Amino acid sequence: MTSQQITSFLVVCQCMSFTDAAVALNLTQSAVSRQMSTLEEELGIRIFDRKNNALRLTGAGRKLQAGFERLARQMDQIVSEARKLDQGVEGELRLGLLADQSLDDVMGAALKHLTADRNVDIVVTRHDFKGLYEGLLNGSIDMANTLIHSMDYYPECAKLVYAHDPFFLAVKKEYAEGLIPPLSQADLDAFTKRVPIKVPALDSYMESQQSELEEFFQRVSSFNSYKDFSSILPLTCIGMCACLVNRTHVLSLNTEIELLELREEIGAAPVDKGLLWIPDNPNPVIPLLVEILKEMAAS
C-alpha cells in the first residue's frame, strides 16, 4: 500500500466516481480503477460496491476512509513541522488573549523579539476569562495573556506580572467635553445624568474575580446593565453609553473614543497584567518568553 493509493482512495471517496477522481488526480480512469482494485487485493477486503453503474463504499470502506483521513491529517502535520525545522523555526507558542483586550506594547515587543531572534511561530486565539483558564488546563493553549485580579487566583498556574493596567472611563469624544480627569465619584454621578455608564455582568468573569470587581463596579450607576463587552462596545462607539475599561482594552484603539483617568478613591486601582501557564507544560518556548519579559522589566 502506497501513499498514492491512499490519496487516490480518499479522492474517490469524495467524488464517488472513478472518472471524476481521475480528472482530479490528473490520471486516467483505468489507472484509478487499477489502484483501487490493487488496494482491495492487498488489504484483502471489499472496499467498494459496484452495482448499477453506481459506486458505494462498503462498511469496511467507510471505516477505512475515516482512518485514512486521520492518517492524512497527521501526515500533513508531520510534514509541516518538518518544514519548519528545515527553515530554522525553533518552535510554536499557542498564546491565548482576552477577547476584549488589545496586545499591549510590552507583550508586543516581547513577541516580536521572540519571533525575530528565535524564529518561533506564535498562534494567537481569543477567549473570555473562563475560556483562557480552561484552555490552559486542557492544553489547547500554552500561555494566557490576561488581567490578573489577584495572585491567589488560578492556583494551578504559574504567573508573571509585567505591567499594571488602571481603569479609565471610555467616552465618545464629543461627550468628553467639560470632563477634567482624573474623574471623581461626583464627576461620574453628574456624567451619568447625561450618559449612562455600562459595565459587563459579573457572570462574564471568572467566579473568583467577581467579589473584587463587584465592589468597584457597584460604585457606578447602571451597574450590570449588559451581559458582556460585545454588547457594550457598539453602544459606547456611537455615544449611547460609556463604559469602564482598562488601558489596553480594544476601545483604546478607537480614534473616536477618549479614555479619562479615574481618581484612586473611586476604587480604580491598577490591575496586574501578565502571563499564566501550567508549570509542567513542556513547551520550550515558554521559558524563552518569560526570560525576555523579565529582561525587559529589569531594563
C-alpha positions as CSV (number, residue, x, y, z in Angstrom):
1,M,0.0,0.0,0.0
2,T,1.4,3.4,-1.1
3,S,0.7,7.0,-0.2
4,Q,-0.5,7.4,-3.8
5,Q,-3.1,4.7,-3.3
6,I,-4.3,6.3,0.0
7,T,-4.6,9.7,-1.8
8,S,-6.4,8.2,-4.7
9,F,-8.8,6.3,-2.4
10,L,-9.7,9.5,-0.5
11,V,-10.3,11.4,-3.7
12,V,-12.5,8.6,-5.0
13,C,-14.4,8.7,-1.6
14,Q,-15.1,12.4,-2.2
15,C,-16.1,12.0,-5.8
16,M,-17.8,8.6,-5.7
17,S,-16.7,8.2,-9.3
18,F,-13.5,6.8,-10.8
19,T,-13.9,9.1,-13.8
20,D,-14.3,12.3,-11.7
21,A,-11.5,11.2,-9.4
22,A,-9.2,10.6,-12.4
23,V,-9.8,14.2,-13.5
24,A,-9.0,15.5,-10.0
25,L,-5.9,13.3,-9.8
26,N,-4.7,14.0,-13.4
27,L,-4.7,10.3,-14.1
28,T,-6.6,8.0,-16.5
29,Q,-9.8,6.4,-15.3
30,S,-8.3,2.9,-15.8
31,A,-5.3,3.9,-13.7
32,V,-7.5,4.9,-10.8
33,S,-9.6,1.8,-11.1
34,R,-6.5,-0.4,-11.1
35,Q,-5.2,1.4,-7.9
36,M,-8.4,0.7,-6.1
37,S,-8.5,-3.0,-7.2
38,T,-4.9,-3.4,-6.1
39,L,-5.7,-1.8,-2.8
40,E,-8.6,-4.2,-2.2
41,E,-6.4,-7.2,-3.1
42,E,-3.5,-6.1,-0.8
43,L,-5.8,-5.5,2.1
44,G,-8.0,-8.5,1.4
45,I,-11.3,-6.6,1.9
46,R,-14.0,-5.3,-0.4
47,I,-14.0,-1.5,-0.2
48,F,-16.5,-0.6,-2.9
49,D,-19.9,-1.9,-4.1
50,R,-20.1,-1.5,-7.9
51,K,-23.7,-2.0,-8.8
52,N,-25.9,-0.5,-11.5
53,N,-23.1,1.8,-12.6
54,A,-23.1,3.3,-9.1
55,L,-20.1,3.3,-6.7
56,R,-20.7,3.0,-3.0
57,L,-18.4,2.4,0.0
58,T,-18.9,-0.8,2.0
59,G,-18.9,-0.7,5.8
60,A,-15.3,-1.7,5.7
61,G,-14.7,1.0,3.1
62,R,-16.2,3.7,5.4
63,K,-14.1,2.5,8.2
64,L,-11.0,2.7,6.0
65,Q,-12.0,6.2,4.8
66,A,-12.2,7.6,8.4
67,G,-8.9,6.0,9.4
68,F,-7.1,7.2,6.2
69,E,-8.5,10.8,6.7
70,R,-7.0,10.8,10.2
71,L,-3.7,9.5,8.9
72,A,-3.6,12.2,6.1
73,R,-4.1,14.9,8.7
74,Q,-1.3,13.5,10.9
75,M,0.9,13.3,7.8
76,D,0.2,16.9,6.9
77,Q,1.1,18.0,10.5
78,I,4.3,16.0,10.5
79,V,5.4,17.4,7.1
80,S,4.5,21.0,8.3
81,E,6.6,20.6,11.5
82,A,9.5,19.1,9.5
83,R,9.4,22.0,7.0
84,K,9.5,24.5,10.0
85,L,12.6,22.7,11.4
86,D,14.2,22.7,8.0
87,Q,13.6,26.5,7.8
88,G,15.1,27.1,11.2
89,V,11.8,27.6,13.1
90,E,12.6,26.6,16.7
91,G,9.0,26.1,18.0
92,E,5.5,27.2,18.3
93,L,3.7,29.1,21.1
94,R,-0.1,29.0,21.4
95,L,-1.0,32.2,23.1
96,G,-4.5,33.0,24.4
97,L,-5.6,36.6,24.7
98,L,-8.7,38.1,26.4
99,A,-11.2,38.7,23.6
100,D,-11.7,42.4,24.5
101,Q,-8.1,43.3,25.0
102,S,-5.5,44.7,22.6
103,L,-1.9,43.4,22.6
104,D,0.0,45.9,24.9
105,D,3.3,47.4,23.9
106,V,5.4,45.3,26.3
107,M,3.9,42.0,25.1
108,G,4.0,43.1,21.5
109,A,7.7,43.9,21.8
110,A,8.5,40.6,23.6
111,L,6.7,38.5,20.9
112,K,8.4,40.4,18.1
113,H,11.8,39.7,19.7
114,L,10.8,36.0,20.1
115,T,9.7,35.6,16.5
116,A,12.6,37.5,15.0
117,D,15.6,36.3,17.1
118,R,14.4,32.8,18.0
119,N,12.3,32.1,14.9
120,V,9.2,30.9,16.8
121,D,5.7,30.7,15.4
122,I,3.0,32.5,17.5
123,V,-0.5,31.2,17.2
124,V,-2.9,33.7,18.9
125,T,-6.5,32.8,19.8
126,R,-9.0,35.0,21.8
127,H,-11.2,33.8,24.7
128,D,-13.1,35.1,27.7
129,F,-11.7,34.7,31.2
130,K,-13.2,31.2,31.6
131,G,-12.0,30.1,28.2
132,L,-8.4,31.1,28.9
133,Y,-8.4,29.2,32.2
134,E,-9.9,26.1,30.7
135,G,-7.5,26.3,27.7
136,L,-4.5,26.2,30.0
137,L,-5.9,23.3,31.9
138,N,-6.8,21.2,28.8
139,G,-3.6,22.1,27.0
140,S,-5.3,23.8,24.0
141,I,-3.2,26.9,24.7
142,D,0.3,27.2,26.2
143,M,0.1,30.6,27.8
144,A,-2.6,33.2,28.6
145,N,-2.0,36.9,28.4
146,T,-4.6,38.3,30.7
147,L,-5.6,40.7,33.5
148,I,-4.7,39.1,36.9
149,H,-7.0,40.5,39.6
150,S,-5.3,38.6,42.3
151,M,-2.2,36.4,42.6
152,D,-4.3,34.0,44.7
153,Y,-6.5,33.1,41.7
154,Y,-5.7,30.3,39.2
155,P,-3.7,28.2,41.8
156,E,-2.7,25.7,39.2
157,C,-0.9,28.3,37.1
158,A,2.5,30.0,37.3
159,K,2.2,33.8,36.9
160,L,4.4,36.6,35.6
161,V,3.2,40.2,36.1
162,Y,4.9,42.7,33.8
163,A,2.6,45.7,33.9
164,H,-0.1,47.5,35.9
165,D,-3.2,48.5,34.0
166,P,-5.5,51.2,35.6
167,F,-9.2,51.6,34.8
168,F,-10.5,54.5,32.7
169,L,-13.9,55.8,31.6
170,A,-14.2,55.2,27.8
171,V,-16.3,58.0,26.3
172,K,-17.2,59.1,22.8
173,K,-15.0,62.2,22.4
174,E,-17.9,64.7,21.8
175,Y,-19.3,63.7,25.3
176,A,-15.9,64.1,27.0
177,E,-16.0,67.9,26.8
178,G,-16.1,69.5,30.2
179,L,-14.8,66.4,31.9
180,I,-11.5,67.1,33.6
181,P,-9.6,63.9,34.6
182,P,-8.9,62.4,37.0
183,L,-12.6,62.0,37.5
184,S,-14.1,61.8,41.0
185,Q,-17.2,60.0,42.1
186,A,-19.1,63.2,41.9
187,D,-17.9,63.7,38.3
188,L,-19.2,60.2,37.4
189,D,-22.5,60.8,39.1
190,A,-23.0,64.0,37.2
191,F,-22.0,62.4,34.0
192,T,-24.5,59.5,34.3
193,K,-27.3,62.1,34.2
194,R,-26.4,62.7,30.6
195,V,-24.8,59.4,29.5
196,P,-25.3,56.0,31.3
197,I,-22.2,54.1,32.3
198,K,-22.4,50.4,31.5
199,V,-20.2,47.5,32.8
200,P,-20.3,43.8,31.9
201,A,-22.3,41.5,34.1
202,L,-20.2,39.7,36.6
203,D,-21.0,36.3,35.2
204,S,-18.8,37.2,32.2
205,Y,-15.8,37.0,34.6
206,M,-14.3,34.0,36.5
207,E,-16.2,33.4,39.7
208,S,-13.1,34.0,41.8
209,Q,-12.9,37.6,40.4
210,Q,-16.5,38.6,40.9
211,S,-16.4,39.8,44.5
212,E,-13.4,42.1,43.9
213,L,-14.9,43.6,40.8
214,E,-18.4,43.9,42.3
215,E,-17.1,46.3,45.0
216,F,-15.6,48.5,42.2
217,F,-18.4,48.3,39.7
218,Q,-21.2,49.0,42.3
219,R,-19.9,52.5,42.7
220,V,-21.1,53.2,39.2
221,S,-24.7,53.9,38.2
222,S,-26.3,51.4,35.8
223,F,-24.2,48.6,37.2
224,N,-24.5,45.3,35.4
225,S,-26.8,46.6,32.7
226,Y,-25.3,44.5,29.9
227,K,-24.1,40.9,29.8
228,D,-20.7,41.4,28.2
229,F,-18.4,43.8,26.4
230,S,-19.6,42.7,23.0
231,S,-22.9,44.3,23.7
232,I,-21.4,47.5,25.3
233,L,-18.8,48.3,22.7
234,P,-21.0,49.4,19.8
235,L,-23.2,51.5,22.1
236,T,-20.1,53.2,23.5
237,C,-18.8,53.9,20.0
238,I,-22.0,55.6,18.9
239,G,-22.3,57.6,22.2
240,M,-25.3,55.7,23.6
241,C,-23.3,54.9,26.8
242,A,-19.8,55.0,28.3
243,C,-18.0,52.1,29.9
244,L,-15.2,51.3,32.4
245,V,-12.2,49.7,30.7
246,N,-8.6,49.2,31.4
247,R,-5.9,50.9,29.3
248,T,-5.3,48.0,26.9
249,H,-9.0,47.4,26.1
250,V,-9.8,47.3,22.4
251,L,-11.8,50.6,22.8
252,S,-8.5,52.4,23.4
253,L,-7.6,51.8,19.7
254,N,-10.8,53.6,18.5
255,T,-9.9,57.2,17.5
256,E,-13.4,58.4,18.3
257,I,-13.1,57.3,21.9
258,E,-11.3,59.1,24.7
259,L,-10.1,57.4,27.9
260,L,-10.5,59.5,31.0
261,E,-8.4,58.7,34.1
262,L,-10.3,58.0,37.4
263,R,-9.3,59.1,40.9
264,E,-7.9,56.4,43.1
265,E,-10.6,56.8,45.8
266,I,-13.2,55.5,43.4
267,G,-11.5,52.2,43.7
268,A,-9.9,52.2,40.3
269,A,-6.6,50.7,41.5
270,P,-4.4,49.3,38.7
271,V,-5.0,45.7,37.8
272,D,-2.0,43.4,37.1
273,K,-1.4,42.5,33.5
274,G,0.6,39.3,32.9
275,L,1.0,35.8,31.8
276,L,-0.4,32.5,33.1
277,W,0.9,29.0,32.2
278,I,0.8,25.5,33.7
279,P,4.3,24.9,35.3
280,D,4.8,21.4,33.9
281,N,4.0,22.4,30.3
282,P,7.0,21.0,28.3
283,N,6.9,23.6,25.5
284,P,10.5,25.1,25.4
285,V,9.2,28.4,24.1
286,I,7.5,29.2,27.5
287,P,10.8,29.9,29.4
288,L,12.1,31.9,26.5
289,L,9.2,34.3,26.6
290,V,9.3,34.5,30.4
291,E,13.0,35.3,30.3
292,I,12.5,38.0,27.6
293,L,9.8,39.7,29.6
294,K,11.9,39.6,32.8
295,E,14.8,41.2,31.0
296,M,12.6,43.9,29.5
297,A,11.1,44.6,33.0
298,A,14.6,44.8,34.5
299,S,15.8,47.3,31.9
